[in-house]
């Protein structure tokens, strides 16, 4: 026999359904309320920006404050246009993302939109009222408040060379700081350039002694020797014992877990990159190709750009002004890699190139002890200089 549903249960079910419907309508109304009337809104279609009078809401993941999804109502689009548009639905803290100008930037990418949305989200979230309109005048009215879309780290490997001097001049003119991963062998030949890197406020990192794969990766002991010898050369030229390290060719396939642990235990911070300018792929690479490679990279909140400043990379020098201009146009902040920067490394590969044994505990200890000895020496010299002053 079927059990009859009591009137009380029906009433409770009705109240529950009514509550869900009201909550949904309230959420939809909230989307409408945060969209200022008469604004032109960005629509995402086929990866490009189209200028349609849409109602568009950016839904954000409140815990991390990063773009999570986009939800849009294509009020004035035909069904065909709506179907081919990208539509995402999600939940989270809701902010709106609008384009104030009457025309969206031609050819702007979806990543560019997300970058603009993130910039707006940060700006609104920083306000005490959560970004709601206020009739009270701002204490800083008339002052420009910079809200960056992300951070970009310009890095140069394999120097120093005479091109390093040109790059330093260009960076000084643009008032931008960068990070130079240098070779100990070249620092010994051009110590004044290494010294200039540090004196002008840039970061300097260890890129091993000579970058020769057949020597460097032949054995763990060779690797340890190259790191230590490069450290000594950098210190002799600049007075800096750098904790920053970049493996020639990157960490993937070149450093196994034993190498990574030895470096970490010795106080080194290993940095790969997530933007490859491609300036070392061929001796015939052009500045136009380098610029294109950088612009094609996926936009992230943190962009670490790999470039080279050895003597054969004139194309990199030629490309640098446009690379700087590109990130400036995206409102990225140029920053240094320092001991406070979170390392960026690739996952450890299942197998490594250049057949060799794992690094032994004795070799790892040697790297740690001799690195610390150099740090102690540097501190003692610094203290002695302070006493003289």
Secondary structure, DSSP 8 states (H G I E B T S, - for coil): ------HHHHHHHHHHHHHHHHHHHHHHHHHHHHS-TT--EEEEETTEEEEE--EEEEEEETTTTEEEEEEEE-TTS-HHHHHHB------SEEEE----SSS--TT-BHHHHHHHHHHHHHHHHTSTTTT---SS--TTTTS-----SEEEEEEEEEE-SHHHHHHHHHHHHHT---EEEE-HHHHHH-HHHHHHHHHTT-EEEE--SS--HHHHTT-HHHHHHHHHHHHHHHHHHHS----EE--TT-STTT--HHHHHHHHHTT-EEB--SEE--TTS-TT--HHHHHHHHHHS---SEEEEEEE-STT-HHHHHHHHHHHHHHHHTTEEE----TTS--B-----SS-SS------HHHHHHHHHHHHHHHHHHHHHHHHHHHH-
